[in-house]
Amino acid sequence: MERLQKVIAASGITSRRKAEDLIVQGKVMVDGKTITELGYKVQPNSEILVDGVKINKEDKVYYLLNKPRGVVTTTSDEKGRKTVIDLIHEDKRIYPIGRLDYDTTGALILTNDGEFANNMMHPKNEIDKVYIAKINGFLTPSDIMALKNGVVIDGIKTSKAKVKVRKVDKETHTSIVEITIHEGRNHQVKKMFEMLGYEVLKLKREKIAFLDLKGLNSSEYRRLTPKEISKLYALLNNKKMK
């Protein structure tokens, strides 16, 4: 048996905290009975309604996609643009964990496991994401230190980052920079460089935690292995214990 709020969150309709609020507000029914107890545990075959809508308890699926340029990281798009969901052949309702910009490429996890997705995205769990940025100009030692220590974007200082200059091209006056962050703020990497006067010409997310794009060409995807999923859960649990 599992706690009710965990089952609701895992269905993907909301976060565990919001699920707890809904339970307390008397908006959740289990097998025809309104439940307001947060510690309530449900059977695997229990019927659960949230605001009168039955939740589906599906087998969990986890995919790693090498997102191409020109695809939006949403489940649907009002402008009719191709989405990351269109690239994956899966009957279950999956959604991306976090976002990559329209012109940003690279590693993206998609799943129907709501609780897992929320934990992966939460800044407190500090899941590393490695980006490769092509920028105009050359970083100075003080710029590198500023990125490592955090810069203020949108009025809030970013957390500490790891920064490594991979290559400089004096002919094109550009640099290739590897930067590792664990936050997921909107356009964060681009804004971090922009605050120091650099334009990001290309951006690719090369790695999420220990997951890289080895063997995946642009637009290709694969299912995560049970071992990889267990390793990610272990990583999340270790972060929670610190």
C-alpha positions as CSV (number, residue, x, y, z in Angstrom):
1,M,0.0,0.0,0.0
2,E,1.1,3.6,-0.7
3,R,0.3,6.9,0.8
4,L,-2.6,8.7,-1.0
5,Q,-0.7,11.9,-1.8
6,K,2.2,9.9,-3.3
7,V,-0.2,8.0,-5.6
8,I,-1.8,11.2,-6.8
9,A,1.5,12.9,-7.4
10,A,2.8,9.8,-9.3
11,S,-0.2,10.1,-11.7
12,G,1.2,13.3,-13.0
13,I,-1.8,15.5,-12.4
14,T,-0.2,17.6,-9.6
15,S,2.7,17.8,-7.2
16,R,2.7,15.9,-3.8
17,R,2.3,19.2,-1.9
18,K,-0.7,20.2,-4.0
19,A,-2.1,16.7,-3.6
20,E,-1.9,17.1,0.2
21,D,-3.8,20.4,0.0
22,L,-6.5,18.8,-2.1
23,I,-6.8,16.0,0.4
24,V,-7.1,18.4,3.4
25,Q,-9.7,20.4,1.4
26,G,-11.9,17.2,1.1
27,K,-11.5,17.1,-2.7
28,V,-10.2,13.5,-2.9
29,M,-12.3,10.3,-2.8
30,V,-11.0,6.7,-2.4
31,D,-13.5,4.0,-3.3
32,G,-16.4,6.3,-2.8
33,K,-15.3,7.8,0.5
34,T,-13.9,11.3,1.0
35,I,-10.5,11.2,2.6
36,T,-9.0,14.1,4.5
37,E,-6.2,12.2,6.3
38,L,-2.7,12.8,4.9
39,G,-1.3,9.5,6.1
40,Y,-4.1,7.4,4.4
41,K,-2.8,4.4,2.5
42,V,-4.5,3.0,-0.6
43,Q,-4.7,-0.4,-2.1
44,P,-3.2,-0.9,-5.6
45,N,-6.7,-1.4,-7.0
46,S,-8.4,1.5,-5.2
47,E,-10.4,3.9,-7.3
48,I,-9.2,7.5,-6.7
49,L,-11.1,10.6,-7.7
50,V,-9.5,14.1,-7.5
51,D,-12.1,16.9,-7.9
52,G,-14.4,14.2,-9.4
53,V,-11.9,13.1,-12.0
54,K,-10.6,9.5,-11.8
55,I,-6.8,9.3,-11.9
56,N,-5.1,6.6,-14.0
57,K,-2.4,4.5,-12.4
58,E,-0.2,3.5,-15.4
59,D,3.0,1.6,-15.6
60,K,5.8,4.1,-15.4
61,V,7.9,4.9,-18.4
62,Y,11.1,6.9,-18.6
63,Y,12.8,8.2,-21.8
64,L,16.0,10.0,-22.6
65,L,15.7,12.2,-25.8
66,N,18.4,14.1,-27.7
67,K,16.3,17.1,-28.4
68,P,16.9,18.8,-31.8
69,R,16.8,22.5,-32.6
70,G,13.4,23.9,-33.6
71,V,11.3,21.7,-31.3
72,V,9.3,23.0,-28.3
73,T,9.5,21.4,-24.9
74,T,5.8,21.2,-24.2
75,T,3.1,18.6,-24.6
76,S,1.2,20.7,-27.1
77,D,1.8,24.0,-29.0
78,E,-0.9,26.5,-29.9
79,K,1.2,27.7,-32.9
80,G,1.3,24.2,-34.3
81,R,5.0,23.7,-33.9
82,K,6.5,20.2,-33.4
83,T,6.9,19.2,-29.8
84,V,9.2,16.8,-28.0
85,I,6.1,14.6,-27.5
86,D,5.8,14.2,-31.3
87,L,9.2,12.7,-31.4
88,I,8.5,9.7,-29.1
89,H,6.2,6.8,-30.0
90,E,4.4,6.2,-26.7
91,D,0.7,5.7,-26.0
92,K,1.0,6.8,-22.4
93,R,0.6,10.4,-21.5
94,I,4.2,11.5,-21.0
95,Y,5.7,15.0,-20.4
96,P,9.1,16.5,-20.3
97,I,11.1,17.1,-17.1
98,G,12.0,20.7,-17.2
99,R,12.5,22.7,-20.4
100,L,14.9,23.3,-23.2
101,D,14.5,26.4,-25.3
102,Y,13.3,26.2,-28.9
103,D,16.9,26.6,-30.2
104,T,18.6,24.6,-27.5
105,T,19.5,21.0,-28.1
106,G,20.5,18.0,-26.0
107,A,19.5,15.8,-23.1
108,L,15.9,15.8,-22.0
109,I,14.0,13.2,-19.8
110,L,10.3,12.5,-20.4
111,T,8.1,10.4,-18.2
112,N,4.6,9.8,-16.8
113,D,6.0,9.6,-13.3
114,G,4.8,12.8,-11.7
115,E,6.6,12.5,-8.4
116,F,9.8,11.5,-10.0
117,A,9.6,14.5,-12.3
118,N,8.9,17.0,-9.5
119,N,11.9,15.6,-7.5
120,M,14.2,15.8,-10.5
121,M,13.2,19.5,-11.1
122,H,13.4,20.6,-7.5
123,P,16.5,22.8,-6.9
124,K,17.0,21.4,-3.4
125,N,17.9,18.0,-4.9
126,E,20.8,19.6,-6.9
127,I,20.7,17.4,-9.9
128,D,23.6,18.4,-12.1
129,K,23.0,19.5,-15.7
130,V,26.0,19.9,-18.0
131,Y,25.7,22.4,-20.8
132,I,28.1,23.2,-23.7
133,A,27.8,26.8,-24.8
134,K,29.3,28.5,-27.8
135,I,29.7,32.2,-27.0
136,N,31.1,35.2,-28.7
137,G,34.4,36.4,-27.2
138,F,36.7,35.0,-24.5
139,L,36.0,34.6,-20.8
140,T,38.4,36.4,-18.5
141,P,39.5,34.8,-15.2
142,S,37.2,37.2,-13.4
143,D,34.2,36.2,-15.6
144,I,34.9,32.5,-14.9
145,M,35.0,33.2,-11.2
146,A,31.8,35.2,-11.4
147,L,30.0,32.3,-13.1
148,K,31.4,29.8,-10.6
149,N,30.2,31.9,-7.6
150,G,26.9,32.9,-9.1
151,V,25.6,35.9,-10.9
152,V,22.4,37.9,-10.4
153,I,19.7,37.3,-13.0
154,D,16.1,38.5,-12.6
155,G,17.0,39.8,-9.2
156,I,18.2,36.5,-7.8
157,K,21.7,35.2,-7.5
158,T,22.3,31.8,-9.2
159,S,23.8,28.9,-7.2
160,K,27.5,28.0,-7.6
161,A,28.4,26.5,-11.0
162,K,31.3,24.5,-12.5
163,V,32.9,26.2,-15.4
164,K,35.5,25.0,-17.9
165,V,36.7,26.6,-21.2
166,R,37.0,23.8,-23.7
167,K,38.2,25.7,-26.7
168,V,38.9,29.2,-28.0
169,D,38.9,30.2,-31.6
170,K,40.7,33.5,-32.3
171,E,39.7,33.6,-35.9
172,T,36.0,33.6,-35.2
173,H,36.4,35.3,-31.8
174,T,34.3,32.6,-30.1
175,S,34.7,30.1,-27.2
176,I,33.3,26.8,-26.3
177,V,32.4,26.7,-22.6
178,E,31.2,23.8,-20.4
179,I,29.0,24.9,-17.5
180,T,27.4,22.7,-14.9
181,I,24.4,24.0,-12.9
182,H,21.7,22.3,-10.9
183,E,19.0,24.9,-11.1
184,G,16.4,25.1,-13.9
185,R,15.4,28.8,-14.1
186,N,14.1,30.2,-17.4
187,H,16.8,30.7,-20.0
188,Q,19.3,30.5,-17.1
189,V,22.5,29.6,-18.9
190,K,21.9,32.2,-21.6
191,K,21.1,34.9,-19.0
192,M,24.2,34.1,-16.9
193,F,26.5,34.7,-19.9
194,E,24.5,37.8,-21.0
195,M,25.0,39.4,-17.5
196,L,28.7,39.3,-18.2
197,G,28.3,40.7,-21.8
198,Y,28.5,37.5,-23.8
199,E,26.0,36.2,-26.3
200,V,25.2,32.5,-26.4
201,L,25.4,31.5,-30.1
202,K,24.6,27.8,-29.6
203,L,23.6,25.8,-26.5
204,K,23.4,22.1,-25.9
205,R,22.6,20.1,-22.7
206,E,25.2,17.4,-22.8
207,K,24.4,15.5,-19.6
208,I,21.7,15.1,-16.8
209,A,23.3,13.7,-13.6
210,F,25.1,10.6,-15.0
211,L,23.0,10.3,-18.2
212,D,24.7,11.4,-21.4
213,L,23.8,11.3,-25.1
214,K,26.2,8.5,-26.1
215,G,24.6,6.5,-29.0
216,L,21.8,9.0,-29.5
217,N,21.8,11.2,-32.6
218,S,19.6,14.3,-32.8
219,S,15.9,13.5,-32.4
220,E,16.7,9.9,-31.3
221,Y,15.6,8.6,-27.9
222,R,15.8,5.5,-25.7
223,R,14.1,4.1,-22.6
224,L,16.1,4.4,-19.4
225,T,17.1,1.0,-18.1
226,P,15.9,-0.2,-14.7
227,K,19.4,0.2,-13.4
228,E,19.5,3.9,-14.5
229,I,16.1,4.6,-12.9
230,S,17.2,3.0,-9.6
231,K,20.4,5.0,-9.7
232,L,18.4,8.3,-10.2
233,Y,16.1,7.4,-7.3
234,A,19.1,6.6,-5.1
235,L,20.6,10.0,-6.1
236,L,17.4,11.8,-5.2
237,N,17.1,10.0,-1.9
238,N,20.7,10.8,-1.0
239,K,20.1,14.5,-1.7
240,K,17.0,14.4,0.6
241,M,19.0,12.9,3.5
242,K,21.7,15.6,3.4
